[in-house]
Amino acid sequence: MHPVIIEFGHLSIRWYGVMIALAFMVGMWLAGKEAERKGIGKDRIQNFFLYAFLGAIVGARLYFVAFSDIAVFWEKPLSVFAVWEGGLAIHGAILGGLLVSFIFARYHHINLSKFLDTLAPSLILGQAIGRIGCFFNGDAHGYPTTMPWGLVYSPESIAGQIYPGLPLHPAQLYEMVLNLFIFGILWKLRKKLNVNGHLFLLYVILYSAARIFIEHFRADKLTYFGNYSAAQTIGVIGIVLGVTLIFYLKENFGPGVGRN
């Protein structure tokens, strides 16, 4: 699994960038379809995705810097922009996207819960596609393993440099499969849940649980809080908040008025 698809002199096209671009395009197309069905408008979704992409990249990088060895970035400040070397954390991307969603929905007078429900299936599908980029790039990699499906990464990849010649758990593919499973659940339930916000909160709960599980195989965990990695800690918080808010919305708002 080589991280570079093709090179033209000093210019290289990497799988990581291609998969992020693909995830962005597929997510925008799918969310546009859902927005049309819900009466939000396809054009609004296209405008939103341009801002959300920037917010997600900035959030992903800042999250990684905050929870990794920040001393490295003090020594080499410009390395903050070296995203091709790894260092985009999905939780930061989600938080950055949420902030943009809140501002965008408020500015355009869109029901935030309904808007987040529209985005939820696209978000998890985009995450699944993005993990393919991580797979080729060699980041988000697993621990060494003796299992028959263990993979040896290219020496040029991040995982290959840390564990040269050793078969590793393909943790990126584990998460990709779980993300696709979550997408299937959300897609099937998107017309059945009758309270605005419940579909997005279900995404939060399911992805948080999946990430807690995947972290057992990840070798590149960020900061620990006691015996738990940052992702596991946020996962637990996500499950508790998700379940609490599901009951809160059901008790206080009931079925969404005019929900499609």
Protein Blocks (a to p, Z undefined) as FASTA:
>chain_A
ZZbfbdehjaccdfklmmmmmmmmmmmmmmmmmmmmnonojklmmmmmmmmmmmmmmmmm
mmmmmmmcfklmmmmmmlmmmmmngpiafklmmmmmmmmmmmmmmmnopafklmmmmmmm
mmmmmmmmmmmmmmmnopaiacddfbfkbccddfkbmklmmmgoiacddfklmmmmmmmm
mmmmmmmmmmmpccehjlmmmmmmmmmmmmmmmmmmpckbccdehjacfklmmmmmmmmm
mmmmmmmmmmmnopaehiZZ
